[in-house]
């Protein structure tokens, strides 16, 4: 096998092995059992328009994401993600 083919194969294996790991190297939980970002405190926001939010009532570490918004993939358990639909209506809250 040529050297460049082996190099590409090694890079792919390293990439695959790193999938799903956080910066600390721990496996990111698929489903948060704990409410580490206090999302349960804000469930009354679901159904409201994101543009009407009082940002001072939200945790310091939060982000509002629409269905086509780009976002970093870093996992932050204490961050509140506010997910909206195309119209800007809040459809879900999650930690990460």
N, C-alpha and C positions, 0 to 999 in steps of 0.2 A: 504494500500500500504506500503511495507517495506521501512524503512528509506533510505537504499541505492538506491532504485529505485527513491524515491523522490529527492534525492541528484543529481542523474544523470539527471533527468528531469529538475531540476533547472539549472544545468550547461549548458545543451543544450539550454535552453531558453535564458540564458545570452549570450551564444555564438552567437545565431541567432540574438539577438537584437543588438549586436555589429557589425555585418557584414556591411561593407560599410561605417564605420565611420573612420575618420582620428584621429590622436593623440589628436587633440583639441576637438574631439567629434562632429565636423561638418560633414555633409554628403559630401563625395567626389563627385564632379560633374561627371556624366557619360560621358559627352562630353564637352570639354573645349570650352567655347564661346570666352574666352580671350586667347591671345597668351602670357601667363605668362612667358614662357621660351624662347621667341623669335625664335620659331621653323620656322616661316615664313622667317626669315633671312637666313636660311640654306637650303631652299628647293632645291637649286642647287646641293646639295650632293646626292639626290636620284638618283640612277643608278650608282653611283661611288662605288669603292671598299673601305671598311672600313679601310683596312690596308694601303691605300694610303692617309688617312686623315692627315692634319697638325693639330695636337691636340692643338697647341697654338692658333688657330683661333676659337676654340670652347669655349663655356661658361665654367667657372670653374666647375660648377655643371652639369655634363653630364655622360652618360654611354652608352656603345655600347652593344647591346644585340642581340644574334643570336636566331634562332627559338627554340633551346633546352637549352638555357642558363637559369640558375636559377637566380632569382633576388629577392631582398627584395620587399615586397608589401607595404611599406610605401609610402604614396602619398606626393610628394614634387612638388608643382606647378611650382617652378622655375627651376626644373631639366629637361634637354633636354635628352630624350630617343631616341637613334639612333638605329632603328631596321633593322636587316640584314636578308638575306635569307641564305640557307645552303652554298652558295658559298662566303659569306661575302659581297655581294652587298647590299647597303643600299636601303631598300624598303619603309621605312616610318620614319617620325619624329613625336614625340608627347611629350607633357609635362607630367610630373608626376614622 
